[in-house]
Amino acid sequence: KSRMMMKSRMMMKSRMMMKRKTEAETPVTVKNGKAAPKQAKKQPVTPAKPNLNELKKKLLASPALPKKYEKFANLMKNAHKITDDKEIKNTWEFLQKSKK
């Protein structure tokens, strides 16, 4: 029982130390005598509309695709950022025809 308590205390201490280190390492720039936090880097912008033909080829090569339309639509909306229901339905029908 005492070993478990010591182990948990050591883990808590190490977490606290790690947290302190990360807080202390955040870069700060000084401008006109005032400290200001450094701005985060901008993330690359994803293309507005993915190429459906390339996506269809990629999906055909995929070993595991959803077997139900609802799950497939969810995959397309979340993973591939395609929100147009007509495009999703066309892609689904294309994949179903090419399976046979």
C-alpha positions as CSV (number, residue, x, y, z in Angstrom):
1,K,0.0,0.0,0.0
2,S,2.8,2.4,0.9
3,R,4.6,1.6,-2.4
4,M,1.5,2.5,-4.4
5,M,1.2,5.8,-2.5
6,M,4.8,6.7,-3.1
7,K,4.6,5.8,-6.8
8,S,1.5,8.0,-7.2
9,R,3.2,10.9,-5.4
10,M,6.3,10.6,-7.6
11,M,4.1,10.6,-10.7
12,M,2.3,13.7,-9.5
13,K,5.6,15.5,-8.8
14,S,6.9,14.6,-12.2
15,R,3.8,16.0,-13.9
16,M,4.0,19.2,-11.9
17,M,7.7,19.6,-12.9
18,M,6.9,19.0,-16.5
19,K,4.1,21.6,-16.4
20,R,6.4,24.1,-14.8
21,K,9.0,23.6,-17.5
22,T,6.5,24.0,-20.4
23,E,5.1,27.2,-18.8
24,A,8.6,28.6,-18.3
25,E,9.7,27.8,-21.9
26,T,6.9,29.8,-23.7
27,P,8.7,32.5,-25.7
28,V,7.9,36.1,-24.9
29,T,8.8,39.1,-27.0
30,V,9.3,42.5,-25.4
31,K,7.9,45.5,-27.3
32,N,8.0,49.0,-25.8
33,G,8.9,47.6,-22.4
34,K,5.8,45.4,-22.3
35,A,5.9,41.6,-22.5
36,A,3.6,40.1,-25.1
37,P,3.2,36.3,-25.9
38,K,4.7,35.1,-29.2
39,Q,2.1,34.4,-31.8
40,A,1.5,30.8,-32.9
41,K,2.6,29.7,-36.4
42,K,-0.1,29.7,-39.0
43,Q,-1.2,26.2,-40.2
44,P,-1.2,25.4,-43.9
45,V,-4.5,26.0,-45.6
46,T,-6.2,22.9,-47.0
47,P,-7.6,23.1,-50.6
48,A,-11.2,24.2,-50.8
49,K,-12.5,21.4,-52.9
50,P,-10.9,18.0,-53.0
51,N,-10.5,16.2,-56.3
52,L,-13.2,13.6,-56.4
53,N,-11.5,11.4,-59.0
54,E,-8.4,11.1,-56.9
55,L,-10.5,10.4,-53.9
56,K,-12.4,7.7,-55.6
57,K,-9.2,6.0,-56.6
58,K,-7.9,6.2,-53.1
59,L,-11.1,4.8,-51.7
60,L,-11.1,1.9,-54.1
61,A,-7.6,1.0,-52.9
62,S,-8.7,1.2,-49.3
63,P,-9.1,-2.2,-47.6
64,A,-11.7,-1.1,-45.1
65,L,-14.7,1.0,-46.1
66,P,-18.0,1.4,-44.3
67,K,-20.7,-1.1,-45.4
68,K,-23.6,1.3,-44.6
69,Y,-24.3,4.5,-46.4
70,E,-24.7,6.6,-43.2
71,K,-21.3,5.6,-41.9
72,F,-19.8,6.3,-45.3
73,A,-21.4,9.7,-45.4
74,N,-19.9,10.4,-41.9
75,L,-16.5,9.3,-43.1
76,M,-16.6,11.6,-46.1
77,K,-17.8,14.6,-44.1
78,N,-15.3,14.2,-41.3
79,A,-12.2,12.7,-42.9
80,H,-12.4,14.1,-46.4
81,K,-14.3,17.3,-45.7
82,I,-16.9,16.8,-48.4
83,T,-20.3,18.2,-47.3
84,D,-22.3,18.0,-50.5
85,D,-24.8,15.2,-50.2
86,K,-25.0,14.7,-54.0
87,E,-21.2,14.2,-54.3
88,I,-21.2,11.7,-51.4
89,K,-24.1,9.8,-52.9
90,N,-22.4,9.6,-56.3
91,T,-19.2,8.4,-54.7
92,W,-21.1,5.8,-52.7
93,E,-22.9,4.5,-55.8
94,F,-19.6,4.5,-57.8
95,L,-17.9,2.4,-55.1
96,Q,-20.9,0.0,-54.8
97,K,-20.8,-0.6,-58.6
98,S,-17.1,-1.1,-58.8
99,K,-17.1,-3.6,-55.9
100,K,-19.2,-6.0,-58.0
